[in-house]
Amino acid sequence: MEMLRRSSVFAAEVMEVFDRSPTDKELVSQAKALCRDYINSRLIQAGVSWSKPEYNAPVPGGKLAEVSTILLRLGDELEYIRPNVYRNIARQLNISLHSETVVSDAFLAVAAQIFTAGITWGKVVSLYAVAAGLAVDCVRHAQPAMVHTIVDCLGEFVRKTLVTWLKRRGGWADITKCVVNTDPSLRSHWLVAAVCSFGHFLKAIFFVLLPER
């Protein structure tokens, strides 16, 4: 069963990119690599039985590994304060998981709604949480091949919508600034902005308008 296959090109690209301004292609490659890591973590967390992914994990101690760790940490916090939003995504959207087109359209529709009012790191984390929640649904419903579709969709969305924003911030490493202190009052700083705008796209996850399938 082919799951979460990462090309060795990713490993080569992400090793040195943080020392210079990243290209669009590199940002998208990193986005997809981070998505695979996030999904892998959530599948393990959910106790879902699946074939071990064949990809090279970020090198321990490397910048991408640090970004992945922070992304997962922020995802844990966001999913903790909104536990029902990032579970059973397919059921919430009332979609079938047997059609690649349906899954792609659903994910991209939610992604577009999330960023309607602008881009923040909180919303980026939310995008990854939605992708992982949908991936868990796919594997649970015996549609593991759809995980690759979700990763590709996220990469395409990043290319079209988030690349310019990411480049202005110097790339994915900027997310590490979200964790500023171990003091709970400061550590949750990034959540304040996310929660304040959360109401706008919370409805999108539940009520996004998709054709009946």
Buried (B, 14 or more C-beta within 10 A) or exposed (E): EEBBEBEEEBBEBBBEBBEEEBBEEBBBBBBBBBBBBBBBBBBEEBEBEBEEBEBEBBEEEBBBBBBBBBBBBBBEBBBEEBEEBBBBBBEBBEBEBEBBEBBBBBBBBBBBBBBEEEBBBBBBBBBBBBBBBBBBBBBBEEBBEBBBBBBBBBBBBBBEBBBEBBBEEEBBBBBBEBBEEEEEEEBBBBBEBBBEBBEBBBEBBEEBEBEEB
